[in-house]
Amino acid sequence: MLDLAFSTEDLAHTRFAFSPAWEIVASVRVLNAPGQHALHLPWIKRATTALDEAGLDIGLLRELVPPRHLPGFLAGTPSTPLPELADELADLRDVPARLVRRELDAMSGPRSPALNRFHREPEAGLERLATLMERYWQLVLAPDWPRIRALLEADVLYRSRLLAQGGAAELFNDLTPLVRWQGGTLTVAHRHLHAAVPLDGRGLVLVPSAFVWPRVFSKTDARWQPVLRYPPRGIATLWETGTATAPGALAAVVGRGRAMLLAELAAPASTAELARRTGLSAGAVSQHLGVLKAAGLVNRHRAGRHVLYVRTSLAEALVAGTGEVDC
């Protein structure tokens, strides 16, 4: 159990960010223990095939991502809300040698020859690691990044609305059952950690992560701004295609296509994401959303380079009134 003590200043410095580098690290954890991550089985199959066909040896990455303690330098705290992988890898290459050795020393168990070499030559090791992470990304994550990023952006938009509506308590208590906010303290249910950590004005970076499911990860080391990585809302739909259904009563009011879209907009989503979930063409989704927006049932919000759609309060009441959709 980890207790994070917040001050007013900490709340003021709490922010959201994404991290492509972290998704690399977390996805390697998934490949290391596929039986524990059935949700990601479609991706696991594709990634395993792509790595085998390319002949890419990710042994170093696998060794640096054990089940529990992860070296902190693998994925530093994002300095911007939407960092590019190239920038995060540049930061990785600049990690001080003494910090690399300290983090490797903290890993449990005997070191392999590859990790011993990394320990002896940290600068060269960081270069090899960054190059490996870049190749791994291009093979197994870049093809799915638009889908993953849309899910993360939708989560941040949804949670930003919660923060505006109900403050920190509503935001934190909705993150995951593993996190609870009470009396200025955020309690994170870690299985192998028992500590109380004051944030001391550093704030907290909230990082939604597709591959962290079903757990949460935190980093509170004084060398980085504290981070909490949690599974985003709607993660169960990440690899689904064309599975949405139209609630009958709602379809009778607005039509089948628009009913499907309203049902799927329990969390904000992009046109492309809605097309993937519903099986409708992108053009049809765009047309339906235009009608729904004109009727006051959806709003548009820009998140980075993407536009996300979200149900209005009028649509929430309409959907809830049918009694057929879990909101």
N, C-alpha and C positions, 0 to 999 in steps of 0.2 A: 504494500500500500504506500503510495506516494502522496503526501500532502503539500500542495503549493500554496504558500501564504501570499495573498495579493494586498498591495496598498492601492490607494487611489492613483498613484503614478504608474503602477504596474498595469492597471486597467487602461490607462491612457495610452500605454505603449503596446498593448495587445493588438495583433494584426493577423491577417491571413496571407498565405503565400503557397505557391506550388513549388515542386522540386523534381525536375526530370532525373537528376542524379539519384535522389532518394528512390524514385520508382525503379531505377536499375537495381539498387541494393535490395529493395523489398521484393522485387520479382525474382531475384536469385534465391532468396529465402523460399519462395514458392517452389522453384525448381528443385531445391534441396530436399523439400518434404512435400511432394505433390499430394500424398495421401491426406494431408491436413488442410488442403486448399481445394476441395472439390468444386467450389464455385468457379475457379479459374481453369477448370479442366480443358475447355475449348482452346484457351490461350496456351496452356501447357503443351498440348499436342502439337500446335502449330510451331511454338518456339523450339521444342525439342527437335522437330523435323528440320527446321531452318538451321539450327546450330549443327546438326549432323551433316546436312548437305553441304554446308559451308566449311566444315572441318574446323570450326573455331573451338579451341580449347579454353574453357572458362574456369579451369582449375584454380587459378589464383583468386578469382572472384569468389568461388565457392568456399575457399578456405578462409577468406576474410569476412564471410557472412555466416558465423556459427549460429546455433539456435538462440543463444541468449545475448551475451555482451558483444556489441558491434563496435569496432574502432570508430571513434567520433569523426575522424578526418574523412571517412568514406563519403559522407554527405553533410557538408556544413550547413549551418542555418542559412536559408535563402535571404539575401540582402535586399531583394526587390520582390514585389508580389508575383511577377511572372518571369523568372530568370530563364535564360536560354541555356541549353545543355553546354554549349561551348564556353559560356562564362563560368559555369560551375566547374567544368573540367580545368579551366585556367586557374581557378582558385585551388583546386586539388593539387595541381602541379606546384603551387607555391607554398604548400604546407611545410613548416619548418621540420628539419630532420629530427630534431630532439622530440618533437611532438609525435612524429611517426613512431619512433622507437618506444616512447612512453606508452602509446596506445597498443602497440604490439606486445609489449611486456605485460600489459593488463589482461591480455587474452588468456583464457584458461587452457590447460593441457600443453603437451609438447608441441614445439613449432616444427613444421615440415621444412624440408630443404628450401622450398620456394620462399617461405616466410623468413627463414634465416637469411637468405640472400637479400630479401627486402630490408631486413633489419640492418644488415651490414652496409647496404647501398641504398638509402632511402630516396635520394634524388632520382636515381635511375629507376628505382622501383615505382615511384609515383608516375614517371613518364610511361612505363610499361602498363601500369594500371589504368591511366587515363586513356591510352590508346585502345586497350582492351574494352573499356566501358563504352567508348565511342563506337567500336565495331559491333559490340553486343546490341547497343541501342538501334543502330541502323538495321540489324537483322531481325530483331524480335520485338522491338517496342515502337519504332518510328511508324510502321504501317498502321498500328492501332492508336497512336498518340492523339489524332483528332477526336476519336471516340472517347478516350480516357479524359482528355482535357475538357471536353464538353461536359462530362459528368462532374469533374472537379469545379468548373466554373459555375455550373448550376448549383452545386452545394454551397459555394461561397455566397452566391446571390441570395439563396434561401436563408442562410444563417445571418447575413447582413440585415435582412428584413426582421428576423427574430430579435436581433440586438436592438434595432430601432423601436420595435414594438414593446419589448419586455425587459430590456437591459441585460446585464451580464448573466443573471440567474437563468433567464429563459434560454439564452444562447448556450451556456455551458451544460445545462441539464438536458438539452436536446441532442447533444453531440453523439452520445453512445451510452448504454447502460453501465459501461465501465468507468464513467466519469460523473462526479456529482459535485455541485457547488452548494456550499452552506457557510454562512457567516464570514465571507471573505476568504474562504479556503476552497481550493479545487482539489478534490480527492480522486486519485487515479488508481484503479484497482490493478496493480501489477502483482503477479504471482510471486516473484522472487526479489522484490525490492520493498524495504520498509524504511521510509525516511520522511522527514519534514524539512522542506526547503523554502526559505523566504526568497522571493524573487528579487528583492532589493532594488526595485525601480527599473529592472531590466525588461519587464513585461514578458509576454508569451507570444510565440509565433504558432498559430494554428495551421497545420498543413494537412488538408485532406489527401488521402493516399489510396489509390485503387488496390494496391497489393498488400497493404497492411492488414486488411480484413483476415480474420475476425478479431484481431487484437488492436491494442494501441501501443505506440512507442513514445517514449519521452527522452529528452536529453537536457540535463540541468547543469552540466559542467560549466564552471565559471569562464572557460575559454570561449564559449559560444553563448549567444542569446538563447534562453530556454525555448525548447520546441516541444509541441505535442502533435503527434501524427495520428490521425484517426480515420476510420473508413467513411467515405462520403455517403450521403443519402442516395438511395437508389442503386447501390452497388450490386444488388441481386439481378438487376436488368442489364448489366454492362455487356454481357456477351449474347444477349437474346436478340433475335431477328424476327420481325413480323409476327409477334405473339400477342399483341394487344387486341382486346375485344371491346365492343361498344355496348355499354349498359343499355338494356332495352328501353326503360322509361325515358332516359335522357335522349336516346337516339330518336324516339318518337317526337321529341320536342325540337331538336336542332339538326337531326340527320345523323346517319351512322358515322361518317367520317369525322364530323365535328365533335360528336360524342366521344369517339376514341381519343381525339386530341385533348379534350378537356379532362378525360380520365387520366391520361398520361402526364398531364401538367400538374400533378400533385407536387412535383418539384420542377423548378425552371428547366427548360430544355431548348435546344436549338432546332431549326428546321430540319437539318440533316439527322439529328438524333431522333426526332419525332418520326421522320420517314423510315428510319431503320427499325424503330420499335413497332410501328403500325403496319408496315408493308405498303403504305401509300407512296406515290411518287413525290419527289421534292416539290414539284410544281403544284400538285394537288394539296399538299400540306400548306404551302405558301398561300394558295387561294383561300383555303378554309380559315387559316389564321387571320387573313385580311378581313374576312367576314366577321369572325369572332371579335376582332379588335374593334371594328366599326360598331358592333353591338354592345361594346363595353364589357366583354367577357374575358379578354386577355389584354395584357400590357406587354410592351417591348422594353428590354433593358440591354444596353451594350455592356459586355464583359470582355475587356481586352479587344481582340479582333473579331469577336463573335457577337451575334445578337441572340439573346435568350428571351423566350416567351414565358409568361407566368399568369396564372389565373387571377382575376380580380376578386374582390370580396363578393360581388354579385354572382360570379361563376361558382365561388365556393359554396354559397347558399344554394345555388341551383343543383350542384352536384350532390351536396349533402341531403337535399330534399328528396332525391331519388332513392336514397337508402341502399344504393347498390355499389358504391365505390368507397374503398377504404382510403380516406384522406390522411 
